[in-house]
């Protein structure tokens, strides 16, 4: 089962969030946005990300704490872990994929990905990185030591917010009990995801799920995806597409293989 750790910082109606996916060793950073009193945006994020653990500081708004506790397992962390300046410093000291950058080059590299001046995002990121460091030392998670392969940004305002009723009505996903009574796993019934899913790798499967859970709003980004699909489906490019598919079939779950390699080194 994949695990996702979400860290949330909320102050003066400004919401910043970051989450780490053990599935692909990726740190996702959400720039600060204005949240309303019904916590609609954080609710949409939790529904779509499905975190196994949510980190919040001990002095968080009681209404938000109650809301989060109804969504997933919540762990209260010391407020000093949610320090935006320290969070920024921790992020800058992290080298995803061990890029060979100077400190100045790495600062500009990260600045091209995300706005480093987002206070609540940096606060949530600092607490999350502290948690991951502690997990690596204590081995609290079976897949430790954890690596950080990629840093990406996302903005909740760039996506359509979908709730469970909408997903069910549109049959985006349709999980059913496995016909074998001795198998506890769910299988995918007739759904849009089931029809579209011709992926050959675990990471490709997860990416398709993420695309369906986070539909784009930006027309330019939508057309860019459509252009790639059109290119690969074009008759003149079918041989190339078949070759790519053949190569992808032999690629295993890379993050899991990495975890095993890292673990064997200790």
N, C-alpha and C positions, 0 to 999 in steps of 0.2 A: 504493500500500500504506500502510495506516495505521500510525503509529508510537506507541509507548507507552514512556515512560521511568519505570522503577520505582526508588525509593530505599529502602534497607532499613537499619535500625539495630537491632542486637541486643546486649543487655547484661544480664547476670544473669538469663537466661531470659526477659527481657522483649523483645517484638518490637514495633517500631513501623515503619510503612511509609507511603509516599505515592507516588502516581504521577500523571503528567501525560499526558493523551491529546491528541495533535495533531489527532485526528479531530474533537473537539468543544471544544478549548481549555479543558478542565476539569481542575482540581486535585483529586484524591481523597486524603483523609486517613484513615488507619486508626488508631484509638486503640489504645494499648498493650494487648497481650494476653500471656498466659503461653504460651510455645512449648515443646514437648517436644523430646527429643533426636533424634527422627526427622525433625524439621522438617516435620511434617504440615501445619501451617497455612500456612506460607510456600510450601510446595509447591502447596497448593490455590490460593493466590492467584496464583502464577505460571502455573499451568495455565489459570486462568480469565481472567486479564488478558492473557496472552501478551505480555510486554514484549519490545521489540526491544533494550533495554539496561537493565542493572541497575547501580545505583550503590551501592557499599559503601565503608566506610572502610578504610584500609590495615591497621589492626590488628584486623580482624574475626576471629572464631573460625575457625580453619582448617577445621574440619569443615563449617561453614556455607558457607565460601567454596568448598570443593570441591563441595558440594551445588549451589550456585548456578551454578557454572561448567558443570555438566552440564545445566543448564536453558536458559541463554541467554548472550548476550555480557555479560561483567562488566567494569566499569571501576572500578579502585581509586582512591579519592579521598583527599586528605589528611585525617587524623583531625580537624583543627581545623574542617573544613567541617561536621562532624557535631556541632555545639554546640547544645544544646537552647535556651539563652537567645538566642543569635544567630538561631536558626531562628525562634523566636517573634517576634523583632523584625523579621526579614525578612518574615514573613507579615503582621504588622500594618502594614508599610509598603507592602504590595501592595494595590492597589485593583482588585478584580475588577469589571468593568463600570463602572469609574469612579464608584462610588457617591458621592454628595455627603454624606459623613458627616464629623463631627468625629472626632478621634482617639479620644475616649471612646466615641462612638456606634459607631464601627467595631469597637472592642474588644468591646463588648457584642454587636454583630452576629455577629462570629466566634465568640464564646463560646456563642451560641445554636445554632451549627452543630456545633461540635466542642469537646472539652475541651482547652483550651490548656495545661493542666498535665501533659499526657502527655509525659514527657521524651523517650522514644525516637521517638515520632511527630514531635515538634518537631525533633529532631536530623535525622531523615530528610528532613523538609520543608526545613530550612535548606540541606542539601546539594543537594537537587533544585532549589531556587530559584537557588542559586549556579550550578548547571550551566546552567539556562535563560538566566540573564543572560549567561553567557559565550558561549553559542550565539548569542544575539542580536547580540553584538559581533563574533564571528568568522564567522558565517554557515555554521557547520559543517553545519547541517540545511537542506535546500533550501527548506523552508517558512518559514524565518526571514525577518523578525522574528516571534517568537511572541507571541501575546496570551494573556491569562488572563481568561476570560469568566465562570467560575463556580468556586466552591469548595464541595465536598460532603464529607460524612463517610460512612464505612462501617465496619462492625464484622464481622469474619469470623465471629464467633459468632452473627450474625443470619441466616446463610445455610447452606443444605445444602452440604456439601463433595462435589463430584462429580469422579470421575477419568475418564480417557479410556475405560476399559473400560465403565463405567456409561453414558456418553454413547453409545457404540457399541451396547451391548446394547439400550438404550431407543430407539435411532435418533432421538436428539434432533437431530443433524446428520448429514449423509451426503454428503460432498463426493466427486465423481467427476471423472475426467479429462474434459475437453471433447471431444466427438466430432470436432471439427475439429482434426486433428493439428498445424496451424499455430498453434493458439490454446493458449497455456500456462496460461490461467486455468482454475481448477476450477469446476465447476458443481454446484449442489445437487441431489442425487438425492432419492428418496422419504424424507422425514424429517418429524418433528413441526414443525421450523422451517419447512420448505418448505410444509407444509399451513397453518400459522398466518400465514405472511408475506404479508399484503396491504398492507404499508406502502407509502406513496407518496413518502417522502423518505429520503435517505441517513441522516439522524439517527434517524428512526423505525426503520429497518432495524437500526442499531447498538443502539438501545435494546432491541428485541426479542431480539437476540442476548444482550445483557447479562442480561436477565430470565431467559432459559433457562439461561444459565451460572451464575447466582446465584439459585437458587430460595429463596424466603423461608421462614423458620421461624415468624415471628410471625403468629399467626392473624388478628389485627386488620388487619395490613397486607395479608394475602392477601384478606380479605373486602373491603377497600377497593378493591383492583384489580378484583375480581369485580363489585362494585357499579357501577363505571364502565363496564365492558364490558356489563353488563346494561342500563344506562341507554341506551347507544348502540345496542344491538340491539333495544330495545323498539319495537314497531310505531309508536307515536305519535311517536317521535323519529327515524325513518328519514330523513325529509326533512332534518332538521338534520344527521344523519350524512353524507348525500350531499353537502350543501353544504360541510361541513368537508373531506371527501375532495377535492372539486373545488378548493377553495382550496389544499390541501396539494400538489396535483399541480404547481402552478406555483412551489413553493418549492425553490430549489436548495440545494446543500451550503453552508450559511451560513459555517462556519468557513473553508472554502477560499476563498470570495469575500472574506472578511475578510483572510486572509493576502495575497491578491493586492492588495487595496487598501492594506494596510500596506506591502507591498514597493514599490508604485508611488510611495509618499510619500517614499522615501529616494533 
